[in-house]
Amino acid sequence: MKVILLNGVSGFNGPDPVTDGKYFKKVCYSLIQRLNGNVLSFSEPEAARNYYEVKVNVLEENMSILLNNVYPFIAFASLVDHGYIKFIDNEPLLNGFSPYYRVLRSNELNEPLVIKENKGRIIVENKNELNEAELNNIKYWKSKTVGDVVFNYWD
């Protein structure tokens, strides 16, 4: 399995973002329209939130489509509430977004973080390339899963 916890994925001290919000918006509108759905809202990342969020009604379901603002990682959620996200899988959307983005499944995002502390330093044992600032934020915000890091609301 490829590394999800890449350097800067949390939005802290990493590389410049490679995701393009305008392109994401265009892909969302096109795909949701093809599935006879509606885009309800589009939100850009903000100071405390490291992801785009598109709220949609598609396939008779209200849900959110999330895009990490640094890496082209997409996730689907049935609930997004400041700091809590309930990740879901949706095969039609997965198939639609896969040509453009790496779609993360709920089992990948719900994978528990394995955290150890050694002499005051945090060590995440999950496969990762996280930087020191990210490790400190994981400790401070008490992140529990991979998804808590990739799609975070750390103000």
N, C-alpha and C positions, 0 to 999 in steps of 0.2 A: 504494500500500500504506500502511495506517495505521501510525503510529509505535508500535513495541513498547517502545522504550527511553524510557519516560515518566519524568518526575521522580519519584524515590523507588521505582521498580520493584525496585531491589535491596534495599529495606528500610532504606536509609540516608537520613536527613534529608529525607524526602518527606512527602506528605500522610498523614493517618491512613488505615489500611487500610479498604477498602470491601468486602472479602470476608468472608463469614460462614461459619465452619467448620461450625456445626450444619446450616446449609442445604446446604452442600457434601456433608456426610456423608449427609444424607437423599437427595439427588439420586443420589449414588453407589450407595447400597444399593438404591434403587428401580430404577435403570437396569441395574445388574449382575444383579439378580434377574430382570428381564425378559429378559435375555440368557442365562438359566440358568447364571450364574456365581456365584462366591463372593467376598465381601470377606474377605481374610485378615488385614488390619490397617489401622488408621487412626492416623496420627501428625500431631500439631499442629506448627506451626512452633516452633522453639526459638531460643535465643540465637544460635547460629551458622547456622541454616538458615532461609531466608526463604520456605518453602513448606510446604503440607500435602502429605502423601504417603499415598495409599491403595493398598495392595498388593492385587491381585485375581488371581483365576484366572477367565478369561472366554474364550470361544471357543477353548478348549483351549490357552490361553497364560497364563503368569504374567507380569504386568506391573505397573507402577506408574502411577497417575494423579496428576499433580502440579497443585496450584493455588497460584499466587503469592499471598502473604499480603497484598498491597496492592491489586493490580488483579485483575479477574476473568479471568485468563489461565490456561488449562488446557493441559497437555501430557501425552503418553504416553511411557513409557520402558520399555525392556526390561531396563535395568540402572541402578541408582542406587547409587553408592558414593562416600561423602564426597568431593565435589568433582568426580566424574566421572558424567555422565549420558549414556546412549545413548538419544537420542530416536527414537521410531518414530511412524509414522502408523497409524491404525486407523479405517477408514471407519465401521463400525457404531458405535463409541464417539464418533467425531467427530459423526455425525448425532444421537446421543443427547444429547450435551452442548451442541451448538451453540445450542439455544434458551435456554440458561442462561448460557453463558460464551463468551468468544472462545477458540476452540481454535486453538492455534499448531501449525503443521505443522513437521515435522523440518527442512525446507529453510529455514524462517524462523529456527529456533533454531540451526541449524548455520551460519548466515551468519557469516563471519569478521568480527571487529571490525577496522575500519581505524583504527589508532591512530597519531597523530603526537605528537611532543613538541616544544614550542616554549618556550624559556627556562624549562625545568623544569615547564611545565604540560602536562598531557595533553589532547589533543584527539581525540575520537572522531568520525570523519568519517561514520559511519553516521548516518542520520537519528535524532536523539535530543533529549531534553529533560533529560538527566541533570544532577544537581547536582554541585558540587565534591567533596563527600565520596564520591560514587559514582565519580567519575573517579579519585580517589586510591586507592580500593579496587580498581578495575580494574587500575591500575598495580601495586599491592602484590601482588594475588593472581594477576597475570599472566593475566587473563581473555583468552580467545582468540575466543569466539563470543558471539552475542547470548544464547544459552541459558545461558552461564556467568554472565551478569548477572541474567537474569530468574529463574533458579532456582539460587541460589548457596548455598554452604556456607562463608561467610566468617566465621571466628571471630575 
